[in-house]
Amino acid sequence: MRDWNYENEQWTKLPIHLRHLPIFTRHFDLFSYLVRFLWFLFLKFVFFRFYIRLKVVGDIKTVFKNHPRLIVISNHASHLDAISISTSIPFKYWLNVYFAAAKDYFFSGFWMTFFSKHCIGAIPIDRKDRKGEAVKLCITLLTRLSKIWLVMFPEGTRSRDGMIHPFKKGVSVFADRSNTSILFLFLEGNYDLWPKEASFARSGKLRVHVGPVHPPAPIQVLDEAYRSWVNSLGVKATFAPRRERSPSTDDQ
């Protein structure tokens, strides 16, 4: 994938939902930085302090220092997942954190696109893409950037029943082709606070457990390693049988 810049014709034709990604521009976006900083302050000192009490179990700051280039995976059962992971990371690393997000949902309109670009640094993933463009984009980011945490939810969509469903192979493909290690996270309480059918979150407690860094591996190996680690935490967690794959439904 070639370099882009603001002045050339390719930049003017580039889809707006891609212009915030660092491989397309070397310019510092002060507006986006300010929006993200205000969003961080709201999450850190208002939402996740007074409404939902967030606790990080583990030293995620040290992990970032030792592993500036990682794929981060977590269980996925709530709209709280992305913002709780973001809040668990110190703000000085936020510009290096990106989320793989469904293009049809997180880039579906002006305000969702604004939020996805400027607040969480989302990378649009077209779930109907058959040409592999999303795979190429993520692998390009992982191979070209010296500092990047790419957050992915390997179940593919939010769990409807709170169980952790078998992983889809995408995370293994990204890790293998970019030679990027994988950090395990487990979100405890996310489904209880904001299940998929609810319109908004309930007040309560949420924990982000920081796990080990695993080398690239086949998806079956990653799935088993993740299950073993979560079981070792002694937390409430239920896994769906591996023969039951999560359906590729819209993350809405």
C-alpha positions in Angstrom: 0.0 0.0 0.0 1.5 3.3 -1.1 2.1 6.4 1.1 -0.5 9.1 1.0 -0.4 12.8 1.7 -2.8 15.7 1.9 -1.6 17.4 -1.3 -1.9 14.7 -3.9 -5.0 13.6 -5.9 -5.1 10.3 -4.1 -5.7 12.0 -0.8 -8.7 13.9 -2.1 -10.2 10.6 -3.3 -9.5 8.6 -0.2 -12.6 7.6 1.8 -13.1 9.9 4.8 -13.3 7.0 7.1 -9.6 6.1 6.4 -8.0 9.5 6.5 -7.3 9.4 10.3 -5.1 6.3 9.9 -1.3 6.9 10.3 -0.3 5.1 7.1 -2.2 7.6 5.0 -0.9 10.8 6.6 2.1 12.1 8.5 0.3 15.2 9.7 -0.5 15.7 13.3 -4.3 16.2 13.7 -4.7 18.6 16.6 -8.5 18.6 16.4 -8.6 14.8 16.7 -6.1 14.9 19.5 -8.3 17.4 21.5 -11.5 15.4 20.9 -9.8 12.2 22.1 -8.4 13.9 25.1 -11.8 15.3 26.2 -13.3 11.8 25.6 -10.6 10.3 27.8 -11.3 12.8 30.6 -15.0 12.0 30.5 -14.4 8.3 30.6 -11.7 8.3 33.2 -13.0 10.9 35.6 -16.8 10.8 35.1 -18.3 7.7 33.5 -15.9 5.1 34.8 -15.6 6.7 38.2 -19.1 7.6 39.2 -21.4 5.5 37.0 -19.4 2.4 36.4 -16.5 1.6 38.7 -13.7 0.3 36.5 -10.7 -1.5 38.0 -7.7 -2.7 36.0 -6.1 -6.0 37.3 -2.6 -6.1 36.0 0.1 -3.7 34.9 -0.9 -2.7 31.4 1.5 0.3 31.3 4.5 -2.0 31.7 3.1 -4.3 29.0 2.9 -1.4 26.6 6.5 -0.3 27.4 7.8 -3.8 26.8 5.6 -4.6 23.8 4.9 -1.4 21.8 3.5 -3.4 18.9 0.7 -5.9 19.8 -2.6 -7.3 18.8 -4.9 -7.1 21.8 -7.8 -9.5 22.1 -10.7 -9.7 24.6 -14.0 -11.3 25.2 -16.9 -9.3 23.6 -20.4 -9.0 25.1 -21.1 -5.3 25.5 -20.7 -1.8 24.0 -18.7 -1.2 27.2 -15.9 -3.3 25.9 -14.0 -0.9 23.6 -14.3 2.1 25.9 -13.3 0.2 29.0 -10.2 -1.2 27.3 -9.4 2.4 26.1 -9.8 3.8 29.7 -7.5 1.1 31.1 -4.7 2.4 28.9 -2.8 5.6 29.9 -3.7 8.5 27.7 -0.1 9.0 26.4 -0.5 5.7 24.5 -3.9 6.4 23.1 -2.6 7.7 19.7 -1.1 4.2 19.2 -4.2 2.3 20.0 -6.7 1.3 17.3 -9.8 -0.8 17.3 -10.9 -3.2 14.5 -14.6 -2.2 14.1 -17.4 -3.2 11.8 -17.6 -0.6 9.0 -21.4 -1.1 8.5 -22.1 -0.1 12.1 -19.3 2.1 13.4 -19.1 4.1 10.1 -22.8 4.1 9.3 -23.5 7.8 9.6 -21.9 11.2 10.3 -21.9 11.0 14.1 -20.9 7.4 14.4 -18.1 8.0 11.9 -17.0 11.1 13.9 -17.0 9.0 17.2 -15.2 6.1 15.6 -12.5 8.2 14.1 -11.8 10.7 16.8 -12.7 9.0 20.0 -11.6 5.4 19.6 -9.4 5.4 16.5 -11.4 2.7 14.8 -10.2 0.8 11.7 -13.2 0.0 9.4 -13.6 -3.7 8.8 -16.0 -4.6 6.0 -17.5 -7.9 7.1 -18.8 -8.5 3.5 -15.4 -7.9 2.0 -14.3 -10.9 -0.2 -11.2 -9.3 -1.5 -9.3 -9.2 1.7 -8.9 -5.4 1.8 -9.5 -5.2 5.6 -6.9 -7.9 6.2 -4.3 -6.0 4.0 -5.0 -2.7 5.8 -4.5 -4.2 9.3 -1.4 -6.1 8.3 0.0 -3.0 6.7 -0.5 -1.0 9.9 1.0 -3.8 12.0 4.1 -4.1 9.8 4.7 -0.4 9.1 4.2 1.1 12.5 6.7 0.7 15.3 4.1 1.4 18.0 0.6 0.1 17.6 -1.9 -1.8 19.7 -4.6 -3.2 17.5 -7.6 -4.3 19.6 -9.7 -7.1 18.1 -12.6 -9.1 19.4 -12.0 -12.6 17.9 -15.5 -13.8 18.6 -16.5 -11.6 15.7 -19.6 -10.0 17.4 -21.0 -9.4 20.8 -22.2 -12.4 22.6 -25.9 -12.6 23.0 -25.8 -15.0 26.0 -22.7 -13.8 27.9 -20.7 -16.9 27.0 -17.3 -16.7 25.3 -17.7 -18.2 21.9 -15.0 -19.9 19.8 -12.6 -17.5 18.1 -12.6 -16.8 14.4 -9.4 -17.2 12.5 -8.8 -13.5 11.6 -6.7 -12.7 14.6 -4.3 -15.6 13.9 -4.0 -14.5 10.2 -3.1 -10.9 11.3 -0.6 -12.1 13.9 1.1 -14.6 11.6 1.4 -12.4 8.6 2.7 -9.5 10.6 4.7 -11.5 13.1 2.9 -9.7 15.9 2.3 -11.1 19.4 -1.1 -11.1 21.1 -2.1 -9.7 24.5 -4.9 -11.4 26.3 -7.5 -9.3 28.2 -10.7 -10.5 30.0 -13.6 -8.1 30.8 -15.4 -9.2 33.9 -18.9 -7.9 34.3 -19.4 -6.4 30.9 -22.4 -8.6 29.9 -24.1 -8.1 33.3 -23.9 -4.3 32.9 -24.8 -3.9 29.3 -26.1 -7.0 27.5 -26.7 -6.9 23.7 -30.4 -6.4 24.0 -30.2 -3.5 26.4 -30.4 0.1 25.3 -27.9 1.4 27.8 -25.6 0.3 30.6 -26.5 -0.3 34.2 -24.4 1.2 37.0 -22.0 -1.3 38.6 -18.5 -2.7 38.7 -16.3 -3.7 35.7 -12.9 -5.3 35.8 -10.3 -5.5 33.0 -7.9 -8.4 33.6 -4.5 -8.0 31.9 -3.1 -11.4 30.8 -0.1 -12.9 29.1 1.5 -12.0 25.8 1.2 -15.0 23.5 3.2 -15.5 20.3 1.5 -15.9 16.9 -0.3 -19.2 16.7 -3.1 -21.1 14.9 -6.5 -20.1 16.1 -7.2 -23.4 17.9 -4.0 -22.9 20.0 -4.9 -19.3 20.8 -8.5 -20.3 21.7 -7.3 -23.0 24.1 -4.6 -20.7 25.6 -7.2 -18.0 26.2 -9.6 -20.4 27.8 -7.0 -21.8 30.1 -5.9 -18.3 31.2 -9.4 -17.1 31.9 -10.1 -20.3 33.9 -7.0 -19.6 36.0 -8.4 -16.2 37.1 -11.1 -17.8 39.2 -13.8 -15.5 37.7 -17.3 -16.1 36.5 -16.8 -17.1 32.8 -18.7 -19.6 30.6 -17.4 -20.9 27.3 -19.6 -22.0 24.5 -18.7 -25.4 23.0 -16.2 -25.1 20.2 -18.6 -26.8 17.7 -20.9 -23.8 18.1 -19.5 -21.0 16.1 -20.7 -17.4 16.7 -22.8 -16.3 13.8 -21.5 -13.4 11.7 -24.3 -11.1 12.5 -24.2 -7.3 12.6 -22.6 -5.9 15.7 -25.6 -3.7 16.6 
